[in-house]
């Protein structure tokens, strides 16, 4: 049986049943076809995760292989679905080691279990960035309902390209009026998989800088995403570029959807102490919807 379990990832408000981003999870997807996996995503309307045996095998190699689908297509990587899947495997006693290696279409993801916080941290590589041309920037800002070229735009990627747009205030962010009918063609024209406008806020109770964000995907089958781990990783990488002592941040997303989320992003270093991308984490809970 390829049973589906529902979890919510990057939960900010445990008392709110809509907090975080839902993940339909199939803990044993052996025997499922691509069409069957995509049908699960279409049925639930969310990024869905499917656990399969490692293709390399052996204790020294990967522990599992994960596949991810949204209603319209397969994704190479999904940050919140990876965090949520590993958390669930931990709760079920299927992952008992302090670390794990996960195969995805975008490459191997490293994971570690934070026993004190009861959280999963997953790795993302160093960011790749490209500042958009003035004409492309004008189209992006106009698409969001802003004056053309009002704010700088940049493509950034750790797994998939997201277009970052820094806004002057959270009120401006919350008041955006995107043209969803042209979202796919606009993103295709700038080689992006979604727009990720953001604005700086205050600090969390443990002194992390809060960055508010919204994510409008290119063609996932829904207009807005409640929490986007790989976009948060790309944002952190862009903000931290050239800063070897970059601090952790908390990305708050989903507020305008009634699904408040919190994505924790922390610097990651190699065994030699050199910057090596970042770690993603957040709270996970069983969904009762």
C-alpha positions in Angstrom: 0.0 0.0 0.0 1.3 3.4 -1.0 -0.4 5.2 1.9 -0.3 9.0 2.1 0.5 10.8 5.4 -0.1 14.5 5.7 2.4 16.7 7.6 3.0 20.4 7.8 6.5 21.8 7.6 8.1 25.1 8.7 5.3 25.6 11.3 5.5 29.0 13.0 2.3 28.8 15.1 1.6 25.4 16.5 -1.9 26.4 17.6 -2.8 27.3 14.0 -3.7 24.1 12.0 -2.9 26.0 8.8 0.6 27.1 9.9 3.4 25.9 7.7 3.3 24.2 4.3 1.4 20.9 3.8 3.3 17.9 2.5 1.5 14.7 1.3 4.1 12.0 2.0 4.3 8.5 0.7 6.8 6.7 3.0 7.1 3.7 0.7 6.7 4.6 -3.0 8.0 1.4 -4.4 5.9 0.3 -7.4 4.4 3.8 -8.0 4.6 5.1 -11.5 5.3 8.7 -12.3 1.7 9.3 -13.2 0.6 7.9 -9.9 2.9 10.2 -8.0 1.8 13.2 -9.9 -1.8 12.2 -9.3 -1.2 12.3 -5.5 0.1 15.9 -5.9 -2.9 16.8 -8.0 -5.3 15.3 -5.6 -3.9 17.2 -2.6 -2.8 20.3 -4.4 0.6 20.5 -2.8 4.2 19.5 -3.2 4.3 15.8 -2.5 7.2 13.6 -1.4 7.9 10.0 -2.2 10.4 7.8 -0.4 12.3 5.2 -2.4 15.3 3.0 -1.7 18.7 4.4 -2.5 20.0 3.7 -6.0 23.6 3.4 -4.8 23.0 1.3 -1.7 25.3 0.5 1.1 25.8 2.2 4.5 28.5 4.4 3.2 26.2 5.8 0.5 22.8 7.3 0.5 20.1 6.3 2.9 17.1 7.0 0.7 16.0 8.5 -2.6 13.3 11.2 -2.6 11.1 12.3 -5.5 8.9 15.4 -5.5 5.9 16.3 -7.5 3.6 19.3 -7.7 0.2 19.1 -9.5 1.8 20.0 -12.9 5.2 18.3 -12.9 8.1 16.7 -11.1 10.6 18.9 -9.2 14.3 18.2 -8.8 14.3 19.3 -5.1 11.9 20.5 -2.5 13.3 21.9 0.7 10.3 21.7 3.0 9.3 18.2 1.7 12.8 16.9 2.5 12.8 18.4 6.0 9.3 17.0 6.6 10.0 13.6 5.2 13.1 13.1 7.4 11.3 14.4 10.5 8.5 11.8 9.8 11.1 9.0 9.3 12.6 10.0 12.6 9.3 9.8 14.4 8.6 6.4 12.9 12.0 5.1 14.0 13.2 4.5 10.4 16.0 7.1 10.8 18.0 6.6 14.0 21.5 7.9 13.0 22.7 11.4 13.6 23.2 12.1 9.9 21.8 10.9 6.6 22.5 11.3 2.8 19.5 11.7 0.5 19.5 11.3 -3.2 17.4 13.8 -5.2 17.3 14.8 -8.9 19.4 17.9 -8.0 22.1 15.9 -6.2 22.8 14.5 -2.8 21.4 16.4 0.2 23.1 16.0 3.6 21.0 15.9 6.7 21.6 16.0 10.4 19.3 15.6 13.4 19.2 18.3 16.0 18.3 16.4 19.1 18.0 19.4 21.4 15.5 21.2 19.1 14.0 18.0 17.7 14.6 19.4 14.2 16.0 18.2 10.9 18.7 20.4 9.1 19.4 19.8 5.4 22.2 21.1 3.3 22.0 23.5 0.3 25.0 24.4 -1.8 26.5 27.8 -2.3 24.3 30.2 -4.2 24.7 31.2 -7.8 23.4 34.7 -8.7 22.7 36.8 -11.8 21.6 40.4 -11.8 18.8 40.9 -14.3 19.0 43.4 -17.0 17.0 46.7 -16.7 14.4 45.5 -19.2 13.9 42.1 -17.4 13.8 43.9 -14.1 11.1 46.2 -15.4 9.0 43.3 -16.5 9.4 41.6 -13.1 8.4 44.6 -11.0 5.5 45.5 -13.4 4.3 41.9 -13.1 4.1 42.3 -9.3 2.0 45.4 -9.7 4.9 47.7 -8.9 6.3 50.6 -10.9 8.8 49.3 -13.6 12.4 49.2 -12.4 11.3 50.4 -9.0 13.4 47.8 -7.1 16.5 45.7 -8.0 15.9 42.1 -9.1 18.3 39.2 -9.2 18.1 35.5 -10.1 19.5 33.3 -7.3 19.8 29.5 -7.0 20.9 26.7 -4.8 18.7 24.1 -6.4 16.2 26.0 -8.6 16.4 29.6 -9.8 14.2 32.1 -7.9 14.0 35.8 -8.7 14.6 37.9 -5.6 13.1 41.4 -5.4 13.9 43.4 -2.3 11.1 45.7 -1.2 11.2 48.6 1.2 8.6 47.4 3.7 6.5 44.4 4.8 3.4 46.5 3.9 4.6 46.8 0.3 5.2 43.0 0.2 1.8 42.2 1.6 0.1 44.6 -0.8 1.5 43.0 -4.0 -1.0 42.3 -6.8 0.7 39.9 -9.2 -0.6 39.2 -12.7 -0.9 35.4 -12.3 -2.1 35.0 -15.8 1.3 36.0 -17.1 3.4 34.5 -14.4 4.6 31.4 -16.3 5.5 33.3 -19.5 7.3 36.0 -17.5 9.3 33.4 -15.4 10.2 31.5 -18.6 11.5 34.7 -20.2 14.0 35.3 -17.4 14.9 31.6 -16.8 13.3 31.5 -13.3 11.0 29.1 -11.5 9.3 31.7 -9.4 9.3 35.2 -8.1 10.5 35.7 -4.4 9.9 39.3 -3.2 11.1 40.0 0.3 11.4 42.7 2.9 13.3 43.0 6.2 11.4 42.9 9.5 12.4 42.8 13.1 14.0 40.0 15.1 12.8 36.7 16.6 12.8 36.1 20.4 16.2 34.5 20.0 17.6 37.5 18.1 17.5 36.1 14.5 16.9 38.7 11.7 13.4 38.2 10.3 13.1 38.4 6.5 9.5 38.4 5.2 8.9 36.8 1.8 6.3 35.6 -0.6 6.7 33.0 -3.4 4.8 33.1 -6.7 5.8 29.9 -8.6 6.1 29.7 -12.3 3.8 26.7 -13.0 3.3 24.5 -9.9 -0.5 24.5 -10.2 -1.2 27.0 -7.4 -0.6 30.8 -7.4 1.4 31.2 -4.2 3.5 29.0 -1.9 3.2 29.1 1.9 6.9 28.2 2.6 9.7 27.7 0.1 12.9 26.2 1.5 15.1 26.4 -1.6 14.0 30.0 -2.2 14.9 30.9 1.4 18.3 29.2 0.9 18.9 31.2 -2.3 17.9 34.4 -0.4 20.2 33.7 2.5 23.1 32.9 0.0 22.5 36.2 -1.8 22.4 38.2 1.4 25.4 36.4 2.8 27.6 36.5 -0.4 31.1 37.6 0.4 30.5 37.5 4.1 32.3 34.5 5.8 30.7 35.4 9.1 27.1 35.6 7.8 24.5 35.2 10.5 21.5 32.8 10.6 18.1 34.3 9.6 14.4 33.4 10.0 12.3 33.7 6.8 8.7 34.3 7.5 6.4 33.4 4.6 2.7 32.5 4.1 1.1 35.3 6.2 -1.1 36.7 3.4 -2.3 33.1 2.9 -3.2 32.5 6.5 -0.5 29.9 6.7 2.3 31.6 8.7 5.6 29.7 8.3 9.2 30.1 9.6 12.2 28.8 7.6 15.5 28.8 9.6 18.6 29.2 7.5 22.1 28.9 9.0 25.6 29.1 7.5 27.3 25.8 6.7 31.0 25.1 6.7 33.2 22.3 5.3 35.4 20.1 7.5 38.2 22.6 6.7 36.1 25.5 8.0 35.4 27.1 4.6 31.9 28.4 3.8 29.9 25.6 2.1 26.4 26.9 1.5 23.8 26.7 4.2 21.5 24.6 6.4 17.7 24.7 6.2 15.4 23.7 9.1 12.1 24.4 10.8 9.4 22.9 12.9 7.2 20.0 11.6 3.9 18.7 12.8 1.4 16.0 11.9 -1.5 17.5 9.9 -5.0 16.8 11.1 -6.8 18.1 8.0 
